[in-house]
């Protein structure tokens, strides 16, 4: 729908508009290859690793309790078996609740970090557009574009340079 609006806008421009400098950025490729996106993902892995480890430990404990019930359930007295079954039930409920909280928190934080990276990328695209005299740069929602208009490599190169500078500065 946006492409139709832009296409009709471009068709309505006077013939002098043929001198427009246009470009587009492949948003999917950019988010896959941008070092800032990889840094954000690595930061999230570190931030959530302890909670993920706790979930794995809870899951392993539940498996051990299930195994114990299967192997020793027939030789356990009723009260001991009930105690282990209740412990497993409580652990399973807690695991599901904790897992859901983990997913919600991770998704919320991932969305926050993606928004930061998107804003940074848009600033870089804007800067390239101004520096190189582009009249229009398409970023998202492109159905078709001539490969000669693609400037994704330029944006990625700038993002990599900025990431290297950021890393060099933080290592000092």
GIFENFEN-V354896 format. One line per field, one symbol per residue. phi: phi as a letter, one per 20 degrees, with the letter a starting at -180 (. if undefined). psi: psi as a letter, one per 30 degrees, with the letter a starting at -180 (. if undefined). burial: I if it has 9 or more other ideal C-beta (glycine too) atoms within 8 Angstrom, else O. A space follows every 10 residues. Layout:
phi->???
psi->???
burial->???
//
This chain:
phi->.fffffffff feffgfffef ddbbcfffff ffdfffffff ffffgffdff ffffffffff ffffffffff edgfeffgff ffffffffff ffffffffff fgffffffff fffffffgff fffffgffgf fdmfebcecc neebbfgfef cgffffffff ffffffffff ee
psi->eeeeeeeeee ffklffffgk jlllkjeeee fefkfeeeee eeeeeeegee eeeeeeeeee eeeeeeeeee efeffkleee eeeeeeeeee eeeeeeeeee eeeeeeeeee eeeeeeeeee eeeeeeeeee eghkekkkel hkekkkfffk geeeeeeeee eeeeeeeeef f.
burial->OOIOOIOOOO OOOOOOOOOO IIIIIOOOII IOOIOIIOII IOIIOOOIOO IIOIIOOIIO IIOOIIOIIO OOIOOIOOOO IOOIIOIIOO IIOIIOOIIO OIOOIIOOII OOIIOIIIOI IIOIIOIIIO OOOIOOIIOO OOOOOOOOII IIOIIIOIII OIIOOOOOOO OO
//
